[in-house]
Amino acid sequence: MWLENGKQERSELSLDEIEKILHNISKASGAMGVTFTGGEPLLRNDLHEIVRMCRKFGMKAALATNGSLITDKTVCSLIESGIQHFDIGFSEPITETRLALAAAAKSGCTVTASICIHKNNYERTGILCELAAVLGADAVALNRFVPTGRGKLHSQDLRLSNEDLLTALKHADRAAAAAGIYIYTGIPVEPCLASSTGFPGIVFSTCQCGASKWAIDPFGNLRTCEQNREILGNLLENTFTEITESKTDKIHLFRQWRPSKTCNPCTLPGNCRGGCRFLFIPEADKNR
């Protein structure tokens, strides 16, 4: 689906193609739901119809959005279409983001406030978590800044040091106790860096990419992770099972990746999977 010069060969998927893909993945073993993300998924005028397709095939539907296009009316129409969960970017609590989170929360759907922690906001992580709780969020996802895509242009300005990350986790841990809100690490944190026992208010996740979580790009290509450029196959051409069974070696290599030589003898990567590999891998190595 890509030309050699890196330009896209075609426009984004049509409704018929999306329906075909949703039907395809609904047949896969263990398929439970789809999270519509972007970019900004609400820029598609037909998102409501896409959500209805997802529900038609028996899968749960969630929406990850920056909140800029969320209103009470939008939330109601999305719920009528079948959206059951909202994931709203909450890295900066500007007015439209606060209103979006509040609108989603009062709808009765579950709501996660996603905080991208970076150099400019890590000291306010606790305040952001508490504000999210006040506005009605059910959970907070802590996602440390990953320098991929356009983020690479701002890597030096936004990348967290290990000390910065620990400071952010300390603030979030206190907020969990003060506000009584469920807080977890959306981007995995290596247990050798921060032990879960030191932050009892935070649930430490592990990487599920290429296992129970997969990414489908706007052209129907299946990837292990939205950060990974490597295309396993196209869901308009082959079934999910056909693609994954034919790329077992590549998927296994992705899952077993370890970021440094110090990880090789370590007994922890079976649990942490080396954290998020895209925090460490040089650009030249990301497509191996």
Secondary structure as the mmCIF struct_conf table of DSSP 4:
data_model
#
loop_
_struct_conf.conf_type_id
_struct_conf.id
_struct_conf.beg_label_comp_id
_struct_conf.beg_label_asym_id
_struct_conf.beg_label_seq_id
_struct_conf.end_label_comp_id
_struct_conf.end_label_asym_id
_struct_conf.end_label_seq_id
STRN STRN1 TRP A 2 TRP A 2
TURN_TY1_P TURN_TY1_P1 GLU A 4 ASN A 5
BEND BEND1 GLY A 6 GLY A 6
STRN STRN2 GLN A 8 GLN A 8
BEND BEND2 GLU A 9 ARG A 10
BEND BEND3 GLU A 12 GLU A 12
HELX_LH_PP_P HELX_LH_PP_P1 LEU A 13 SER A 14
HELX_RH_AL_P HELX_RH_AL_P1 LEU A 15 SER A 26
TURN_TY1_P TURN_TY1_P2 LYS A 27 LYS A 27
BEND BEND4 ALA A 28 ALA A 28
TURN_TY1_P TURN_TY1_P3 SER A 29 GLY A 30
STRN STRN3 GLY A 33 PHE A 36
BEND BEND5 GLY A 38 GLY A 39
HELX_RH_3T_P HELX_RH_3T_P1 PRO A 41 LEU A 43
BEND BEND6 ARG A 44 ARG A 44
TURN_TY1_P TURN_TY1_P4 ASN A 45 ASP A 46
HELX_RH_AL_P HELX_RH_AL_P2 LEU A 47 LYS A 56
TURN_TY1_P TURN_TY1_P5 PHE A 57 GLY A 58
STRN STRN4 LYS A 60 THR A 65
BEND BEND7 GLY A 67 GLY A 67
TURN_TY1_P TURN_TY1_P6 SER A 68 LEU A 69
HELX_RH_AL_P HELX_RH_AL_P3 ASP A 72 SER A 81
TURN_TY1_P TURN_TY1_P7 GLY A 82 GLY A 82
STRN STRN5 ILE A 83 GLY A 89
BEND BEND8 SER A 91 GLU A 92
HELX_RH_AL_P HELX_RH_AL_P4 THR A 95 ALA A 105
TURN_TY1_P TURN_TY1_P8 LYS A 106 GLY A 108
BEND BEND9 CYS A 109 CYS A 109
STRN STRN6 THR A 110 ILE A 117
TURN_TY1_P TURN_TY1_P9 LYS A 119 ASN A 121
HELX_RH_3T_P HELX_RH_3T_P2 TYR A 122 ARG A 124
HELX_RH_AL_P HELX_RH_AL_P5 THR A 125 VAL A 134
TURN_TY1_P TURN_TY1_P10 LEU A 135 GLY A 136
BEND BEND10 ASP A 138 ASP A 138
STRN STRN7 ALA A 139 ARG A 144
HELX_RH_3T_P HELX_RH_3T_P3 GLY A 149 HIS A 154
HELX_RH_AL_P HELX_RH_AL_P6 SER A 155 LEU A 158
HELX_LH_PP_P HELX_LH_PP_P2 ARG A 159 SER A 161
HELX_RH_AL_P HELX_RH_AL_P7 ASN A 162 ALA A 179
STRN STRN8 TYR A 182 THR A 185
BEND BEND11 GLY A 186 ILE A 187
TURN_TY1_P TURN_TY1_P11 PRO A 191 LEU A 193
BEND BEND12 ALA A 194 ALA A 194
HELX_RH_3T_P HELX_RH_3T_P4 SER A 196 GLY A 198
TURN_TY1_P TURN_TY1_P12 PRO A 200 GLY A 201
STRN STRN9 ILE A 202 VAL A 203
HELX_LH_PP_P HELX_LH_PP_P3 PHE A 204 SER A 205
STRN STRN10 CYS A 209 CYS A 209
TURN_TY1_P TURN_TY1_P13 GLY A 210 SER A 212
STRN STRN11 LYS A 213 LYS A 213
STRN STRN12 ALA A 215 ILE A 216
TURN_TY1_P TURN_TY1_P14 PRO A 218 PHE A 219
BEND BEND13 GLY A 220 GLY A 220
STRN STRN13 ASN A 221 ARG A 223
BEND BEND14 THR A 224 CYS A 225
TURN_TY1_P TURN_TY1_P15 GLU A 226 GLN A 227
STRN STRN14 GLY A 233 ASN A 234
TURN_TY1_P TURN_TY1_P16 LEU A 235 GLU A 237
BEND BEND15 ASN A 238 ASN A 238
HELX_RH_AL_P HELX_RH_AL_P8 PHE A 240 SER A 246
TURN_TY1_P TURN_TY1_P17 LYS A 247 LYS A 247
HELX_RH_AL_P HELX_RH_AL_P9 THR A 248 ARG A 255
TURN_TY1_P TURN_TY1_P18 GLN A 256 GLN A 256
BEND BEND16 PRO A 259 SER A 260
HELX_RH_3T_P HELX_RH_3T_P5 LYS A 261 CYS A 263
TURN_TY1_P TURN_TY1_P19 ASN A 264 PRO A 265
BEND BEND17 THR A 267 THR A 267
HELX_RH_AL_P HELX_RH_AL_P10 PRO A 269 CYS A 272
TURN_TY1_P TURN_TY1_P20 ARG A 273 GLY A 274
BEND BEND18 GLY A 275 GLY A 275
HELX_RH_3T_P HELX_RH_3T_P6 ARG A 277 LEU A 279
TURN_TY1_P TURN_TY1_P21 PHE A 280 PHE A 280
HELX_RH_3T_P HELX_RH_3T_P7 GLU A 283 ASP A 285
TURN_TY1_P TURN_TY1_P22 LYS A 286 ASN A 287
#
